Amino acid sequence: MVPKKIFFTKGVGVHKEKLVSFEMALRNAGLAHCNLILVSSIYPPGCKRATKEEAAKSLRPGEIVFAVYDRQSTNEPNRLIAASVGVAIPADPMQHGYLSEHNSYGETEEKAGEYAEDLAASMLATTLGVEFNADAAWDEKEQIFKMSDKIVRTSNITQSAIGNKDRLWTTVFAAAAFIEGE
């Protein structure tokens, strides 16, 4: 089975129970009615991007959905948390791309997203033989990757939140989920 479609989603949930806060984040992301199977980081060749709305129409309750995802939880008031999935797509549609997952404490949504995007792009770049300084800032690496003409697009989906002031569990979730497609 090689997925033909993928969609990106994110969510946040708050509840007195940690597990229920995760459930609420899954609801917010539109995946609570599915059984998620965590897979590794390969973006299949030729896989088309679908919208969350398109995916919602095709997902059935109890369906097994393969996904690259990450989550983070806290019950510490005012603690910043983030969960992110990065993606890097090669210029050659016959080549696979990469997805990456990242979660953090104290990182802004922008920083967490850039980090996840950097991870995915770096994995793809090493596969494609693009030379770069691994210690360079993301902006510098991004320019090298795009100038190589081997990586056509990078992006991320990231959810951040600040821990609930009343010590309720706060959970953030980000995912790239595969769906059946034509």
N, C-alpha and C positions, 0 to 999 in steps of 0.2 A: 504494500500500500504506500503510494507516494501522494501526499496531499496536493490538491490543485488550488486550494484557496486557504487564505489565512486572514484573521482579523485581529485587531489590537484593541484591548479594553483595559479599564482600570476602575478601581473603586475604593471606598473607605467605609468602615463600619465602626460603630461605638456601642458598647454594651458592658454590663457588669461582669459578664463571663467572657473570657478570652476566646473560646471556641465560637460563641455566638457573635462576637465582634467580627470574626473571620467570615462567618456566614453572612453577616450584614454587608461586608465588603464584597463578597461574591455576588450578592443580590444587586448591589449598586453597579457591579461590572456586568450584570446580565448572565452570569454563569452558575448561579446557586442551584439551579434545577438539573445540572449536569454532573457527571462523574469525571473529574479531571485526572488525567494521567500525565505526570511530569516527564517530558522527554528532553533530550540533550539539545544541542545548539545549531542544528543544521536547518537552513532555510532552503527548501527543495527548489531545484531548477524549475523555472517557468511558473512557479506558484504565484497566483494572482491575489492581490489585496482586495478584501471585501470590507464593507462597512459593518459596524456593530449592528445596525438596523437590518441589513441583509442577513447577517448571521443569525439574529434573533428569530427570523422567520423559518430558518431551517433546523434549528436545534430543538430536539424533543426531550421532554422530561426523562431523566435516567440515562440519556445518551452518554456514551463514553467519548470524551473529547481529549485529544492529545494536545498538550500545550507546553510552552516554555513560560514559566511564571516565577514570580518571587513575591514575598510578603514580608512585612515587618509589623510588630506589635509592641505597644507599651501601655502601662497603666501609670506612668510617671507624669504628673501634671507638667504641661508646657514643654515636654520633650519632643523635639522635631524628629520625625521618622520619614523614610522614603522607601519605595519599592519601584524598580524600573526594569524594563526590557529594552535592550538596544538591538538594532538591526543594521546589517550591512549587505547590500545587494551588488553583485558583480555586474559589470557591463555585458559580459557574455551570458545570454539567457540559458545556455546549456550548462553553465557552471553553478554549483550551489553557493549560497550565501551563508551568513552566520547570524544567529540570535545570541544574546547574552542576557543574563539576569544579574541584578545587583540590588542589595538592600543596605540601608544605612541608618545611623543615628546622627543627628546634628548636621546633616547635609541638606542644602536647599534642593527643591525639585529640579532646578536647572543644573546644579552640580551633579546630582545623582544621575540625571538623564544623560549628561555629557559623558560621565564615567562609563555608563552601560553602552553608549554608542561607541566610545573609544574601544572598549573591550571587543565588541563585535567587529569593528573595522580592523582592529589589530589582528584578530584571528584570521579574518579573510585576507588581509594583506600578506601575512606569512604564508598562507596557502598559495597565493598568486605570485609569490616571489617579489613583492614590492619591498624595497629596502627603506627602512625608516629608523629613527632613534626612538626606542621604546620609552625613554625617559623624557622625551619632548612633551610640551604642553599639547592638549587636544587640538587647539586651533592650528598649530604648526603641522601636526600629523594629518589633520583633516585636509589641509591644502596639498600635502604630498600624495595622499591617497587619491584625491580627485584629479590631480594633475597626471597621475599615472595612467589614466584612461582605462583602468582595470576595475575600479570601484565606481559605480554610477550613482549610488544613493546610500546615505546613512540617515537613520532617524531613531527616535526612542519614544516610548510611552512611559510616563512616570506619574506616580501618585504620591503626594506627600501630605502630611497632616501633623498637627500639634496635639500632643497628649491631652486628654480631657482634664479639665481643672478639678473635677470631682473624683478623680482616680478611677474612672471607668476605663475599660480596655479600649484602646484605639488601634485598629488594624488597617494597614494600607496594602493594596494588592495591584499588581500590574501583570498583564499576560499577552502573549501572542498565541492564539488558539487556532488550530487547524480544523477546517470543516470540509465536508464533501462538496465537490463542485464539478461543473461540466468541463 
